[in-house]
Amino acid sequence: MNLWLRLLWLIATAWRRPRIDLPFAHSSLRFRVWPHDLDTSLHLNNGRYWTLMDLGRTDLMIRSGLWRPVLRNGWTPVVSAGQIRFRRELRPFQAFDLETRLLHWDATRVVMEHRLIAAKTDTIAAIALVQAGLYDRKRRSFVPVHRLMEAIGVVAHSPQATPEVEAFLSAGDTLRRATASD
């Protein structure tokens, strides 16, 4: 199954999975490593991890109901930073779960965690943090997170940033400052 088929499957079967009540519930999706997912070392290609994480974020958006205001307003999901830690390989035909959840947010962006977990052993194969937001092309700015939450009927305050999230955000700020003159 290529990625477009995985996306179509995700959309077509979303109604069968329970609603996700953001901001504190998470998405969990089961996948399998197919031959077209492999690199020359015969394990899941490092780039494929990132693409599968897109599906986790899409599932979160669909099952929380956020997809309706996103489509209605023409907002575009944008990832602004990401960091991954590979811990174990995922081999051909191995089943694994992708868990996606919100960890923290500021005025316009959220930090999400993705965990890829080997199905038989419950071993974390990879863990990633991603900073993302929804961009309003008409206004040429990111949509405030409180507006996103209101759009799905949620009133919540961001959890305190963990040391891992603070380090991730700090690294992103440092890199942004280092490349500001480019």
N, C-alpha and C positions, 0 to 999 in steps of 0.2 A: 504494500500500500504506500503510495507516495504521499507527500505532505498535503497536497490538495485533497486527496481522498480522505486523509485523516481529518482535515478541517471540515469537509462536508459531513463526514461521520459524526464529528463533534456537534455540529449544528443540528443535524437531523435527529440525534439521540438525546439532545439536551433536555427535552421535555420528560424523559424517563428518569432523569436523575433529580434528586431533591433540590429545591431552591437553596441558594446560598445567601444567608443573612449576613451581609457585610456590616461592620468591618471585621468581625471576630471569627467567622466561620471560614473554612478553607475548601478549596477544590481538590479532588483526588481523581485522577484519571489513570487507567491501566493501559499500558502499551507493551509492545513486543519489539525486540531488535530484529529488523528484517535485513536481508543481504544488502539492500541499497542504502542502509544506514551505516555501513561499516567503512572503516578506513583500511589502510594497508596493513595495519597490525591486527586486523580482524576483530575489532571491538567497536563499540559505538563511537562514531566520529565526533571529535570535540565540537565542531560547528553544529552538529545535529542536536546537541544538548540545548543550545540557544534557541533553535527553531522549535523544538518541542515545548520549551518554556513559553513561547508565544501562544501555543495552544492552551497552556494552563491559564494564562492571563485572559485569553478569549473566553474560556469556560467560566472564569470568575465573572466576566462582564455579562455574559449571556444569562447565567443562572441567578445572578443578583438582580436582573432586570435593568441594569445600567445600559444595555445595548439600545433600548428604546430612545432615551434622550441623546445618546451618541449619534444614532442615525438621524433623528429628527433635527438636531442642531448641526450636523455635519462635522462633528469633532473628530480629530484624528489621534489615535494612540501613538505616543512617542516615547521611546526608551532613551533616557539621557545618560545612563551609566549602568554598568554591570560588572560584577566580580564573581568568579566561580572557583570552587575548590573541588578538584577531582580526587576521590578517595579510593574507589574500586572500579574496575572495568565492568562494562556490561557486554556480555558475549552474544554471538549470534543466537537468535530465537529465544533469548532470555526475556521473561516477562518482568516488568518493573512498573512501579507506581510513580506518578508525578504529583506531588502535593504543592499547592500554591496558596499562599496566604499573605495578607497585609500585615506588616509589622509596625509601620510608623508613617506619618505624613506631616507635611508642613502646609503652607498656604496653597501651593499649586502642584505639588508632586507627592507621590506615595513611594514607599520602599516596600518591596515584596520579597518574600523568600520562596525559593523553589528548592524542593528536595526530590531527588530521583532515588528511589529505594528499590533494591532488588526484591522481587516478590517472594521467593522461597525463603530467603534468609533474613529479611527485614534489615539488611545492611544498607547504609546510606552510600550510594555510589558517587553522588555529587551533591553539593549544596551551593546555591547561588543567591546573591542579593542583586536586585534590579531596582533602579530608580526610574520612575515613569510618570507621565501625566497625559492629560488629554488636551490637545492643542485646538484652539478655535481659530480657524484660518480667517474668518471674517474679521474678528477683533485683533488678530495677530498677537495672541497671548495665550498662555495656558489657562485652562478653566480652573477657578478656585475649587479646592477639594470640598469645602463646605457646600458649594453648589452641586457637586456630584452627589454628595451624601443626601442632600435635600431632594434631589431628583428621584432617589429610590426610597425616600421616606425615612431616612436615618439621621438621627442627631447623636453625634458621638465626638469625643475628644480623642486625639491621638494618644496612644500609649507612650509612655516615656521611652526614648530611644535607648536601646541596650548598648553596651560598650561596642559590640560588633557593628551595629548600625551607625553609631557615632564615628567609628574608625572608617567605615565605608564612605560615609558622607564627607568626612574630612579628606580622605584620599581623592575623592572626586573634586572637591574644592581646590586642593593643591594642584591637581592636573589642569583644571580650568585656568587657574592663575598662571601656570607655567606656559600654557599655550595661548594666553590672551594676546600676546604681541604678534602672533602669526597671522 
